Amino acid sequence: MAIAFNQDFSPVYRQVDELSPLIRRVVAENPNPFTFTGTGVYLVGRGGVAVIDPGPALNEHLDAILGALGPDERITHILVTHTHTDHTAAVPSLVERTGAPTYGFGPHGPVPDHDPLEAVTFDEYFTAEEREQFEAAWRDTPDDLKREGPDLDFVPDVAVADGDLIEGPGWTIEVIHTPGHTSNHVCFALKEERVLFTGDHVMGWATSVISPPDGDLYDYLASLRRLQYRTDVRYWPTHGPAIDNPQQYVQSFIDHRLKREAQILDALAAGPTTIKALVPTLYADVDKRLWRAAANSVFSHLLALERDGRVEADETYPGSAGPTLTAMWRMSAG
């Protein structure tokens, strides 16, 4: 089943969108190839309000969040789906301005001393015109937004666990632990409307990047399958539009990952190869600026296949930290 992506989403930045009786949204102006049109920040409830994923640390964006409140309203909870900076950079400022406690599964998972994304490049695939265009866009990007990645500083005031309930006036949110994109990723289910705030676990505009070692494909697929048994009627992801018919949509994500696995195995059946060689073929229809992130997703597939004993690599990091991103991969001889 092909994924029915929906990229028809053109937010007005800093505008307050009334989405339902209990949900409002403010989209931050931090668009890029990873955030799509920017980080969508949800305000849940009336009176005592929960904010989900405050977004980037842009003053005008924080002003818009606070400006979305009525005269008798205040932010009482700050909820975090996971610790990537496009979701959490604004947390310290929002805490300072509201005094609200933060809720999250826990701090970010392990980050290697080396940067895997520096291990492989695809510069030779960019035309001179593309390179000039991308470099110009990079120069115009605010410094705070140039590298969005793990937020290693965030530690929640309240560490939540799967199944916990967070309550406010007229609203009840259940915590659903959905590791995969990150080990600490959670979704938040608003019981009164039977909707799920899915963070980056399930998005309408694209699939999620799985970046080892904190990202894990086994966990990701298990988390997707778990959502299929729920009865949510709509998903509200942090990036992009709402997702209706969510169970069918989630199945298309599972099918996509299984198809990607089959493509990798087919390539290896033809002979040993590297991630750098696989990505341009597997992701030929994807923005080339995303290929380095795609390399990490391919890496996650290969690590899962290695765990199953189906493939093997010829190069590992020192200290038995596992195969490298630049390794030569082949079908297992076993």
N, C-alpha and C positions, 0 to 999 in steps of 0.2 A: 504494500500500500504506500503510495507516494504521500509525502507530508504536504498538507494543504496550507502552506505558509500564507500569512496575511501581512503584507507590508504596506497596506493602505492605512497609514497612520501619520497624520501631520498635526502634531500638537501646537498649541499657542503657548510658548514658554511663559512660565510664571502665572498663567491663568488658572483659576480654580474651576475644575470641571466637576459638576454634580453628577455622579454616576448612579446613585441609588439612594434610598432614604438614609442609609448609614455610611455611605462611602463617597469621599471626595478625592480628587487627585490633582497634584501639581507636578508638572514635568520640568525637570532641570535642563538647562541649556548646556548639555555636555555630550552632543552627538559625536559619534565616531564609529569606526567599523565594528567595535565590540559592544557598544551601548545602543546601537541603532539610532533612534531619534533623541535619546537621552534617558535619564533615570526617572521613572515614574514613582512619585512618593504618594502613598495612600494615607489619608486621614480617615479613621474609622470612629464612628460614634458622633453624638451630639452632646455638647456640654463638656463632659470629660472625654477627651479625644486621645486615641492611640495613633501614633505615627509609625508607619512601616517603611523601613529603609530610607533614612533622611537624605541620602544622596551625596553629591559633591559639596565641598566647602566653598561655595560661592555666596557672597553676602546677599546679593539680590535674590538668590534662590531661597535662602533662609528667611528673608523678609517676606517672600511670597507664601511660604509655609505658615508663618505666623499671621500673615494678613488674611489667610483663608479662614481664620477663626472668627466667630461672632463675638460680640461684646461681653457675653457671659460665658465664654468657653475658654478652656485651658487644656494644654497638652499634659496628660497624666501618665502616659506610657510611651516609651520609644522602643519599638520592636525591630530586630535585625534578623533578616533571613540568613545572611552569611557575611563573612568578613572579606569582601573585596571593596576597594576604596571608592568605587563608584556608588556603593551602597552606604558606606559608613563614614566617609571623610567628614561629613557635616555633623556627626554625632557629638563631638566635644562642644562645639559652638551651640548646638541646640540644647544640650544639657545645661550649659551655662546660662542660656537665656530663658529656660523654662523650669529648671530644677527637677525635671522628670527623670525617673530611673530608667535604665536600659535593660532590655530582656534579649537574651540570645542563648544559643546552645552552649557556647563557650568560646575561648580564643581560637585563633586560626591554628590549623594543624602544622606539622613539620614542613619547613622550607629548606631545601638543600643549600649548602654553601655556594655551589655553582648555580648559575642561571641557565636552565635547560634551553630557554629560547635563544640564548647566545650561541648555542652549539651548532645551529643549522640556519642557513640563510638561503633565500631564493632570489637574490639580487639580479642574477643573470636572466631571469624571466621577465623583468620589467623593461619596457621600452623607454627610450630617453624621454618621451613625452609623459609617460606615466610617472617616471621618477621625478620629473620636474613638478608635476601636479601634486604628487604626494608630499614632496619636500616643502612646497609652498603652503600646503594645508598644515603641515607640522609646525612651520614657523609661526603660523597664525594661531596655533592652539595655546591656550594659557598654560603656564608651567605646571600648575596644580593638576592638570588633566592629561599631561603628556604620557604618564605611565601609570595606568590603573592596574593594580594587582593586589596581592595579599596585604591586608591591614593587620600588622603584627602587634599593634598597640591596643586594639579593642579587647576589653575584658568586660563582660556584662555585669551590671549590678546584681541582676537576678539571673542565675543560670537555670535555663528551662530544660525539661526532658520531654521525651515523646509522651504524648497524652496529657500533658499539663494543660490546665485551663487558666487563661488570663481574662479577667472580667472588669468591665467598667459599667457605667450607667446605660442600660439598654443594650449592651453587646457582650458577647462571650466568644473568645477566640481559643481554639484548640491548637496545640503545638503538634506538628507532624514532622518527625525527623526524617529527612530525605537526603542522606549522604550520597555523594557521587561527584557532583560538580565541585564541591568541597566536602570535607569530612564533617563540618559543623553546619551544613545547610539544613534549614527547616522551612516548611511551608506553614502558613497560618490559616486555619479554617474558621470563617465567621459563621457561627452556627445559625444565627437569626436569618441569614440570607442563603445558606447552603452554598457558599462560594469559597474558593481557595486562593489565597495570595501565594503564588508559586515562585517568587523570586526569580532566580535564573535556572531553576530545575526544569521547568517547562515554559517555553516562550512561543509566541505566535509567529515571530518574524524569522527565527533561525533556531538551530539546535544549540545545545550548550557545549562549551569546551570542557573536556575532561583532562586535567593537567596533573599527572603524577608528580610527586608521590602523594600529595594530599587528595587529589582527585582519583577516583577509582571506578573503573568501568563495571566491575561486579556489583559494587554498591549502587551505582547509578541505575543499572537495569533492575535490580531488586526494588529500588525506590519507585521506579516507574510502574512496575507490576503492582506494587502496593496501592498506588493511586487508582488503578483500574477497579479495585474492589470498593472504592468509596462512591458516594452518591452525590458528589458536588455537581451543581448544574452549570457552573461557570468558573473559569480561572481568570485571575487578574495578575499577570506577570509584571515584574518591575520594568521590563522594557517592551514596548509595543502594545498592541490592542488586546482586548479581552479574547478569551478562547471559549467558544461554545462547543457543545458536543465533546466534552473533554475526554471521556473514556475512549471514544473512537480515535481522537487525536493522539492520545498517549500510545495507543496500539501502533499508530503509524511511526512513532518515535522508536518503539521497540523493533519494529520491522526494519527501520532504517539502519539501526545498529547491527542487526543480524546480517543485513545485506552488505554493510561495510566490512564486517568480519569475513564474509564469503569472498569479497573482492580482494582482500588482503591475502587470503589463503590461495586464491587462484593465481595471484601474482607470484607468490612464493613457490607454487607448484612449478612455475616456469623457470625457477632458479633463484639463488640467493639475491637479495636486494636490500636497499637501505630505505629509511624513512624519507630521506631527501629525494630519492627517486620515485617513491610511491606517491607523495603528496600531489605533484603537478598533474598526475593522471587521475587520481581519485577525486581531486577537488578542482578539476578543470573549469567548472562552472561557478566557482566561488571567488570572490574578491581576493586578488593576490595578496593584499595586505593582511589577510587572515590566514595565509598559508603557514606561517610560523606557529600560530596557535593550532592550526589543523595538524601540524606535526606532533604536537602533544597528544591530540586525540588519537592519532594513529598509534602513537607510543602506548597509550592506555590499552588499545586493542591488542597490541603485540604482547604486552605484559600479561594480560588476561589469558591469551593463548599459550604463553610460556608457562603460566601457572597450571594450565591444563595438560602440559607436556606435549603440545602440538607443534610448537616452534622453539627455536633456540637462537641465541645471539653469540657473536664471537668476541664481544668486548664488554667488560663491566667496569663500573666505577671502582676506584680503590676502596679497600675495606669491605668488599662484598656488598656494596650498596645497590647491586642490581645492574642490568644492562644499561649501556649509555644510549643517548639519543642518536648518536652517530654510528652505532653498531651495524654490522652486516647481519641480516636475519635470514634464516633458512628453515625449511621444514625439519622437524625433529627426526633424528635417526632412530629414535626409540619406538 
